[in-house]
Amino acid sequence: MSWPLPARLLLIALFVLVAGLGACAIGNFTGWSVPERTLDAQAALLRNHVEIRLPAMADGPVPAAIFLHGCGGQRSVQEDYAAALLAAGYGVVLVDSNSARGIGRFAAMTQVCTAQRLWGQERAADIPAAIAIASETPGIDADRLALIGWSHGGWTLLEALAYAAEGRAAPSLSPQPDRALPGVRAAIGLYPYCGFPVRADGGEFGAGIPLYVILGGRDVVAPARDCQRLVIRAAESGRRFGYEYWPEVTHAFDERNGPPDPRMRYDAGAAQRARARIILWLEEAFADHG
């Protein structure tokens, strides 16, 4: 049977698209498409895209949280959490992983958010680099750091925890740093993505870093059930963790200027509750290292 030209062109286009997506997936999953860098080079990549803020009335070095934004990049949600943490006396380290790689808003939504580029496994290398940058700041207590990741940023910190449990940092860092996550006392994921192609499964989390997560029962972007399985395995492995399941909230429930997406609904009350919960978790995690 002879196909008409428009149909043949459509089939060719679909084949090219599927092949391209497959190549992206294989490259990200195996790591062959991820550029290798030294820790210093990774820090240099990020340095102009990391903003460090300290509380106004700080008396000496303060503990700090490293922020890992969602797939769309830095948004107002990070600003809201930064204000809350600064008021509570914590420093904040805002890492713009997208802009460091020349990824604008459109490319982020069409490529990062669709898993065509910058998987969590690759982005996990940003965490040791951000730690190195934060440790250079005199106003930050480099022995009391936390990771906070939203959605894709949550995926990123899960991968970093899994690598740390294996005694290494992200494999794209070469040579490997002496310590994978120095000074990190807690990792907090807000509606993290836990489905395929996330390699972390919870059972291997280690390095003595407590994991805390907030999941939404109405989240259809990063379904809670995937992370619930991960949390159960983390609990079975004896790791310290905090787990909140909020049945009424959606993905990005804490983003007041979110995208016009019917799957996401801002909930001001839940957003305030999440910020308060995170401050309590930070107090708990840092208490043993004061």
Secondary structure, DSSP 8 states (H G I E B T S, - for coil): ----HHHHHHHHHHHHHHHHHHHHHHHHHHSTTS--B-HHHHHHHHHTTEEEE--TT--S-EEEEEEE-BTTBS-HHHHHHHHHHHHTT-EEEEE-HHHHTT--HHHIIIIITTTSS--HHHHTTHHHHHHHHHHT-TTEEEEEEEEEEETHHHHHHHHHHHHHHTT-S-TTBSS--S-SSTTEEEEEEES---STT----STT--TT--EEEEEETT-SSS-HHHHHHHHHHHHHTT--EEEEEETT--TTTT-TT--S-TT----HHHHHHHHHHHHHHHHHHHHTT-
